[in-house]
């Protein structure tokens, strides 16, 4: 039976070596899986941070857009008020007669405009230009004087003050609309950039997840193979124990005695042999 024992020792050594190889492969794959899992975790953390930042930009954009709508409403409101007051001022100017002997404002403006056009389009001598400029100054002074007199009227003065305030408010809200719209656009662009980055990171995380599953599957297969090799070693050790005179199992029943040459052939082929076969071989006198 020494040949059978030697063959079992050889098989046990081979199974132990395989078990060690599978364990080393399993541990290597598990280490690789941990590295991949850490990389995926880092990606998910970055995705969470960028998503939160993008949400903050979204909230800021939406708040700014609401401010833009309110600023537009106020601008429209003050523009309407400005138009109404402007019409009222013009009506006052038309309805109030000029001072006795004074030229009407509309005529002064018409003459001033004609002189300004002539000054810009006509080639003049120095004396002509001097006289033209002096006449323009005279008309401007006359207009200013009549405007001052008009403003001295309490009703006109109050209306003009309200007109100036309306213009200031309209301009203020117009500027606010432009600034708020620019801020909202910047927040929107920042949000879009971050979401595009998040989408790219999600694709990377999905790819890493696929790789993680692949490596974990290989590690699980290596672990099962390691366990199978360990069980094979234990089975062989039971056979060796029996071959060296160990007790027969309590549930053993005699069967047709196996031949030693068949037993060795099965071992060499890598087939499993039972403790019962070995005990029967001992019992038959071949051990």
C-alpha positions as CSV (number, residue, x, y, z in Angstrom):
1,X,0.0,0.0,0.0
2,X,3.1,2.3,0.1
3,X,2.5,3.3,-3.5
4,X,-1.0,4.4,-2.7
5,X,0.2,6.3,0.4
6,X,2.9,8.0,-1.6
7,X,0.4,9.0,-4.3
8,X,-1.9,10.4,-1.6
9,X,1.0,12.4,-0.1
10,X,1.7,13.8,-3.6
11,X,-1.9,14.6,-4.1
12,X,-2.1,16.4,-0.7
13,X,1.0,18.5,-1.6
14,X,-0.5,19.4,-4.9
15,X,-3.8,20.3,-3.3
16,X,-2.1,22.4,-0.6
17,X,-0.1,24.2,-3.3
18,X,-3.3,24.9,-5.2
19,X,-5.1,26.1,-2.1
20,X,-2.2,28.5,-1.4
21,X,-2.3,29.7,-5.0
22,X,-6.0,30.3,-4.9
23,X,-5.7,32.1,-1.5
24,X,-3.0,34.3,-2.8
25,X,-5.1,35.1,-5.9
26,X,-8.1,35.8,-3.8
27,X,-6.2,38.1,-1.4
28,X,-4.7,39.9,-4.4
29,X,-8.1,40.4,-6.0
30,X,-9.7,41.5,-2.7
31,X,-6.9,44.1,-2.4
32,X,-7.5,45.3,-5.9
33,X,-11.2,45.4,-5.2
34,X,-10.6,47.6,-2.1
35,X,-8.5,50.0,-4.2
36,X,-11.3,50.2,-6.8
37,X,-14.0,50.6,-4.1
38,X,-12.0,53.5,-2.6
39,X,-11.7,55.1,-6.0
40,X,-15.4,54.8,-6.5
41,X,-16.1,56.2,-3.1
42,X,-13.9,59.2,-3.9
43,X,-15.8,59.7,-7.1
44,X,-19.2,59.5,-5.3
45,X,-18.0,62.0,-2.7
46,X,-17.0,64.4,-5.5
47,X,-20.3,63.9,-7.2
48,X,-22.1,64.7,-4.0
49,X,-20.1,67.8,-3.4
50,X,-20.5,69.1,-7.0
51,X,-24.2,68.2,-7.0
52,X,-24.7,70.2,-3.8
53,X,-22.8,73.1,-5.3
54,X,-24.9,72.9,-8.5
55,X,-28.1,72.9,-6.5
56,X,-26.9,76.0,-4.6
57,X,-26.3,77.8,-8.0
58,X,-29.7,76.7,-9.1
59,X,-31.3,78.2,-6.0
60,X,-29.3,81.4,-6.5
61,X,-30.3,81.6,-10.2
62,X,-34.0,81.1,-9.4
63,X,-33.9,83.7,-6.7
64,X,-32.1,86.2,-9.0
65,X,-34.6,85.5,-11.8
66,X,-37.4,86.3,-9.3
67,X,-35.6,89.5,-8.5
68,X,-35.3,90.3,-12.2
69,X,-39.1,89.9,-12.6
70,X,-39.7,92.2,-9.7
71,X,-37.2,94.8,-11.0
72,X,-38.9,94.7,-14.4
73,X,-42.3,95.2,-12.8
74,X,-41.0,98.2,-10.9
75,X,-39.2,99.6,-13.9
76,X,-42.4,99.4,-16.0
77,X,-44.3,101.0,-13.2
78,X,-42.0,103.9,-12.9
79,X,-41.7,104.3,-16.7
80,X,-45.5,104.6,-16.9
81,X,-45.4,107.2,-14.1
82,X,-42.5,109.0,-15.9
83,X,-44.5,109.1,-19.1
84,X,-47.6,110.4,-17.3
85,X,-45.6,113.2,-15.6
86,X,-43.8,114.1,-18.8
87,X,-47.1,114.5,-20.6
88,X,-48.4,116.6,-17.7
89,X,-45.3,118.8,-17.8
90,X,-45.6,119.3,-21.6
91,X,-49.3,120.2,-21.2
92,X,-48.4,122.8,-18.5
93,X,-45.8,124.3,-20.8
94,X,-48.3,124.6,-23.6
95,X,-51.1,125.9,-21.5
96,X,-49.2,128.6,-19.7
97,X,-48.7,131.7,-21.9
98,X,-45.2,133.2,-22.2
99,X,-44.4,136.5,-20.4
100,X,-45.6,139.7,-22.0
101,X,-43.5,140.4,-25.1
102,X,-41.6,137.1,-24.8
103,X,-41.2,134.7,-27.7
104,X,-43.0,131.4,-27.2
105,X,-40.8,128.5,-26.1
106,X,-41.7,126.4,-29.1
107,X,-40.4,129.1,-31.4
108,X,-37.2,129.6,-29.4
109,X,-36.5,125.8,-29.6
110,X,-37.2,125.8,-33.3
111,X,-34.8,128.7,-34.0
112,X,-32.1,127.2,-31.7
113,X,-32.3,123.8,-33.5
114,X,-32.0,125.5,-36.9
115,X,-28.9,127.5,-35.8
116,X,-27.3,124.3,-34.4
117,X,-27.9,122.6,-37.7
118,X,-26.4,125.5,-39.6
119,X,-23.4,125.6,-37.3
120,X,-22.7,121.9,-38.0
121,X,-23.2,121.9,-41.8
122,X,-22.2,125.3,-43.1
123,X,-18.7,126.7,-43.7
124,X,-18.6,130.1,-41.9
125,X,-16.1,132.8,-41.5
126,X,-14.8,133.6,-38.0
127,X,-17.1,136.6,-37.7
128,X,-20.1,134.7,-38.9
129,X,-19.4,131.8,-36.5
130,X,-19.0,134.3,-33.7
131,X,-22.3,135.9,-34.3
132,X,-24.0,132.5,-34.8
133,X,-22.7,131.2,-31.5
134,X,-23.8,134.4,-29.7
135,X,-27.3,134.1,-31.1
136,X,-27.4,130.4,-29.9
137,X,-26.4,131.5,-26.5
138,X,-29.1,134.2,-26.5
139,X,-31.8,131.7,-27.4
140,X,-30.6,129.2,-24.7
141,X,-30.6,132.0,-22.1
142,X,-34.2,133.0,-23.2
143,X,-35.3,129.3,-22.9
144,X,-33.6,129.0,-19.5
145,X,-35.3,132.2,-18.3
146,X,-38.7,131.1,-19.3
147,X,-38.1,127.7,-17.8
148,X,-37.1,129.3,-14.5
149,X,-40.2,131.4,-14.6
150,X,-42.3,128.3,-15.3
151,X,-40.7,126.4,-12.4
152,X,-41.6,129.2,-10.1
153,X,-45.2,128.1,-10.5
154,X,-45.8,125.8,-7.4
155,X,-47.9,123.3,-9.4
156,X,-45.3,123.1,-12.2
157,X,-42.4,122.9,-9.7
158,X,-44.1,120.0,-7.8
159,X,-44.8,118.2,-11.1
160,X,-41.2,118.6,-12.3
161,X,-39.8,117.3,-9.0
162,X,-42.0,114.3,-9.3
163,X,-40.9,113.8,-12.9
164,X,-37.2,113.9,-11.9
165,X,-37.9,111.4,-9.1
166,X,-39.7,109.1,-11.5
167,X,-36.9,109.3,-14.0
168,X,-34.4,108.4,-11.2
169,X,-36.4,105.5,-10.0
170,X,-37.0,104.2,-13.6
171,X,-33.2,104.4,-14.3
172,X,-32.4,102.7,-11.0
173,X,-34.7,99.7,-11.7
174,X,-33.5,99.5,-15.3
175,X,-29.9,99.2,-14.1
176,X,-31.0,96.6,-11.5
177,X,-32.7,94.5,-14.2
178,X,-29.4,94.4,-16.2
179,X,-27.2,93.6,-13.2
180,X,-29.6,90.9,-11.8
181,X,-30.0,89.3,-15.2
182,X,-26.2,89.1,-15.6
183,X,-25.8,87.6,-12.1
184,X,-28.6,85.1,-12.9
185,X,-26.9,84.1,-16.1
186,X,-23.6,83.5,-14.4
187,X,-25.3,81.4,-11.8
188,X,-27.0,79.4,-14.6
189,X,-23.7,78.8,-16.4
190,X,-22.0,77.7,-13.3
191,X,-24.8,75.3,-12.6
192,X,-24.7,73.8,-16.1
193,X,-20.9,73.4,-15.9
194,X,-21.2,71.6,-12.6
195,X,-24.0,69.3,-13.8
196,X,-22.0,68.4,-16.9
197,X,-19.0,67.6,-14.6
198,X,-21.4,65.5,-12.4
199,X,-22.6,63.6,-15.5
200,X,-19.0,62.8,-16.5
201,X,-18.1,61.7,-13.0
202,X,-21.2,59.5,-12.9
203,X,-20.1,57.7,-16.1
204,X,-16.7,57.2,-14.5
205,X,-18.2,55.9,-11.3
206,X,-20.4,53.5,-13.4
207,X,-17.3,52.2,-15.2
208,X,-15.5,51.7,-11.9
209,X,-18.5,49.9,-10.5
210,X,-18.4,47.5,-13.5
211,X,-14.7,46.9,-12.9
212,X,-15.4,46.4,-9.1
213,X,-18.1,43.8,-9.8
214,X,-15.8,42.0,-12.2
215,X,-12.9,41.9,-9.7
216,X,-15.1,40.9,-6.8
217,X,-16.6,38.1,-8.9
218,X,-13.1,36.8,-9.7
219,X,-12.2,37.1,-6.0
220,X,-15.3,35.1,-5.0
221,X,-14.4,32.4,-7.6
222,X,-10.9,32.3,-6.2
223,X,-12.2,32.0,-2.7
224,X,-14.5,29.1,-3.7
225,X,-11.7,27.4,-5.4
226,X,-9.5,27.9,-2.3
227,X,-12.2,26.4,-0.1
228,X,-12.6,23.4,-2.5
229,X,-8.8,22.8,-2.4
230,X,-8.8,22.9,1.4
231,X,-11.7,20.4,1.5
232,X,-9.8,18.2,-1.0
233,X,-6.7,18.3,1.3
234,X,-8.9,17.3,4.3
235,X,-10.4,14.4,2.3
236,X,-6.9,13.2,1.3
237,X,-5.7,13.5,4.9
238,X,-8.6,11.3,6.0
239,X,-7.5,8.8,3.4
240,X,-3.9,9.0,4.6
241,X,-5.1,8.5,8.2
242,X,-7.0,5.4,7.2
243,X,-4.1,4.1,5.1
244,X,-1.8,4.4,8.1
245,X,-4.1,2.2,10.3
246,X,-6.7,4.6,11.4
247,X,-10.2,3.3,12.6
248,X,-12.9,2.6,10.0
249,X,-15.8,4.9,9.9
250,X,-18.8,3.7,12.0
251,X,-21.1,3.7,9.0
252,X,-18.7,1.7,6.8
253,X,-20.1,-1.4,5.1
254,X,-18.1,-3.9,3.1
255,X,-18.2,-3.8,-0.6
256,X,-16.5,-5.5,-3.4
257,X,-12.7,-5.2,-2.6
258,X,-11.1,-2.6,-4.9
259,X,-8.0,-3.6,-6.7
260,X,-4.8,-1.7,-5.8
261,X,-4.0,-1.0,-9.5
262,X,-7.5,0.5,-10.0
263,X,-7.1,2.6,-6.8
264,X,-3.7,4.1,-8.0
265,X,-5.1,4.7,-11.5
266,X,-8.0,6.7,-10.0
267,X,-5.6,8.7,-7.9
268,X,-3.3,9.5,-10.8
269,X,-6.3,10.7,-12.9
270,X,-7.2,13.1,-10.1
271,X,-10.4,11.2,-9.3
272,X,-11.6,11.2,-5.7
273,X,-11.4,8.0,-3.7
274,X,-13.4,7.3,-0.6
275,X,-12.1,6.3,2.8
276,X,-14.3,3.2,2.5
277,X,-12.4,2.2,-0.7
278,X,-9.1,2.5,1.2
279,X,-10.3,0.6,4.2
280,X,-11.6,-2.1,2.0
281,X,-8.2,-2.3,0.2
282,X,-6.5,-2.7,3.7
283,X,-9.0,-5.3,4.8
284,X,-8.4,-7.3,1.6
285,X,-4.7,-7.6,2.5
286,X,-3.3,-5.3,-0.2
287,X,-2.3,-2.5,2.2
